[in-house]
Amino acid sequence: MIHALSFELNAQVARTSDPTGAMHAREVVLARFNDFCGDLVTPDSKESSFLGVTEGVLLAEEAHERGYETESWVLDEGLAPHERDWLGQESCLRMIAYFKDADSARSAMSWLLREYITPFPPQVNAEEEQDWNATWKASFTGIEVDERLKVLPPWSEEWIAACDSGKTKGIIAINPGAGFGTGTHETTQLCLKILVGLGDLTGKTVLDFGSGSGILGIAAALQGARVYCVEVDPLANENARENAALNGVTDRVSFSETIPEELKKGGADVLLANILRPILIRFSGEIKRCLSPNAELVLSGLIESDLDQVIDAYQAGGRPFTITQDGKNEWRSLWLRRREG
Ligand SMILES: C[S@@+](CC[C@H](N)C(=O)[O-])C[C@H]1O[C@@H](n2cnc3c(N)ncnc32)[C@H](O)[C@@H]1O
């Protein structure tokens, strides 16, 4: 069993015993809480009992619903420091601290009650220990994007059999890791469908801007293209490199954190960007400068209310694009071309 202490913290937290009424910022409370919990040990082995705190993991979709601008897909106070400001605006965040033994969880709860006034009383619950990795792996069996393309995890029997028989055509293997993009998200699927429709890309240069797991770039490389994956998150880039190797396309895909100079003057024949609206708009000038005269530009990661702003940003200046819209559930993609059809 594992012992979970759930509690909530406002951005400013009142102290139980401060006559001046001064509050502690949530970060300060968490730092003090971590210090206290770090010293708790299990009664039997005297090992540290504290396993860590999960804090405010929220999806960007939720951020949009709450009316915040955000540039990241998965917001986690620990993993995405530049999103701290956004989380900081949340009036109340729910946290769960995990401990190996019940006494430690209860000591941590007593400490919280003694030191701070929290919006709701903290609670300790015993939970069955789970191998989250194994549970998640069992649930990710892959996805068929359409009859021409499947995404499979490398542990799937189908992928292993395909490798053994040398029949991996129409399959991309993605080892889920730090990079967004297993193919299960609608925005990725919308891009993949357009990409597959482009057919043989031998001799073409593709820029995958915001490449995450590398899924789009790897798909393009499997269609014969020379690919540049651009991704700000170095951990995602590591994951994408592994995925490129898994699919045998390392020689055709390069990775960087910013757009390479050689693409900036019309170097990309196909440009795929599955990123949220604020980034697509901010980078619209740079993205357009990367396009070769007859390039295909695929923008995804959008919802209906984003479309007008994004279209305006891309149609501003230069030759106008012919635009095809597609969608799945609430998500929308735009396919922009500067030639007829
Ligand atoms: C929605 S994910 C897309 C991942 C993958 N291409 C897919 O379609 O599934 C968007 C990615 O863009 C990255 N990103 C955000 N801002 C960026 C920037 N300014 N330059 C490069 N990558 C960026 C994020 O880190 C994230 O991995």
The ligand as an SDF file (V2000), in Angstrom:
LIG
                    3D

 27 29  0  0  0  0  0  0  0  0999 V2000
    1.3470   19.4740  -29.6240 C   0  0  0  0  0  0  0  0  0  0  0  0
    3.0010   19.1270  -29.5540 S   0  0  0  0  0  0  0  0  0  0  0  0
    3.1580   18.3990  -31.1460 C   0  0  0  0  0  0  0  0  0  0  0  0
    4.0200   17.1800  -31.1410 C   0  0  0  0  0  0  0  0  0  0  0  0
    4.0000   16.4020  -32.4320 C   0  0  0  0  0  0  0  0  0  0  0  0
    4.5220   17.2090  -33.5280 N   0  0  0  0  0  0  0  0  0  0  0  0
    2.6000   15.9200  -32.7580 C   0  0  0  0  0  0  0  0  0  0  0  0
    2.0470   16.4050  -33.7530 O   0  0  0  0  0  0  0  0  0  0  0  0
    2.0520   15.0820  -32.0480 O   0  0  0  0  0  0  0  0  0  0  0  0
    3.7220   20.7250  -29.7410 C   0  0  0  0  0  0  0  0  0  0  0  0
    5.1960   20.7390  -29.4590 C   0  0  0  0  0  0  0  0  0  0  0  0
    5.7120   22.0180  -29.7900 O   0  0  0  0  0  0  0  0  0  0  0  0
    6.7770   22.3210  -28.9040 C   0  0  0  0  0  0  0  0  0  0  0  0
    7.0150   23.7690  -28.9440 N   0  0  0  0  0  0  0  0  0  0  0  0
    6.3580   24.7460  -28.2950 C   0  0  0  0  0  0  0  0  0  0  0  0
    6.8750   25.9470  -28.6030 N   0  0  0  0  0  0  0  0  0  0  0  0
    7.8840   25.7420  -29.4740 C   0  0  0  0  0  0  0  0  0  0  0  0
    8.8160   26.5980  -30.1540 C   0  0  0  0  0  0  0  0  0  0  0  0
    8.7770   27.9160  -29.9900 N   0  0  0  0  0  0  0  0  0  0  0  0
    9.7150   26.0480  -30.9680 N   0  0  0  0  0  0  0  0  0  0  0  0
    9.7590   24.7000  -31.1360 C   0  0  0  0  0  0  0  0  0  0  0  0
    8.9250   23.8370  -30.5030 N   0  0  0  0  0  0  0  0  0  0  0  0
    7.9850   24.3470  -29.6900 C   0  0  0  0  0  0  0  0  0  0  0  0
    6.2680   21.7850  -27.5910 C   0  0  0  0  0  0  0  0  0  0  0  0
    7.3370   21.5720  -26.6890 O   0  0  0  0  0  0  0  0  0  0  0  0
    5.5780   20.4840  -28.0320 C   0  0  0  0  0  0  0  0  0  0  0  0
    6.4560   19.3950  -27.9690 O   0  0  0  0  0  0  0  0  0  0  0  0
  1  2  1  0
  2  3  1  0
  2 10  1  0
  3  4  1  0
  4  5  1  0
  5  6  1  0
  5  7  1  0
  7  8  2  0
  7  9  1  0
 10 11  1  0
 11 12  1  0
 11 26  1  0
 12 13  1  0
 13 14  1  0
 13 24  1  0
 14 15  1  0
 14 23  1  0
 15 16  2  0
 16 17  1  0
 17 18  1  0
 17 23  2  0
 18 19  1  0
 18 20  2  0
 20 21  1  0
 21 22  2  0
 22 23  1  0
 24 25  1  0
 24 26  1  0
 26 27  1  0
M  CHG  2   2   1   9  -1
M  END
$$$$
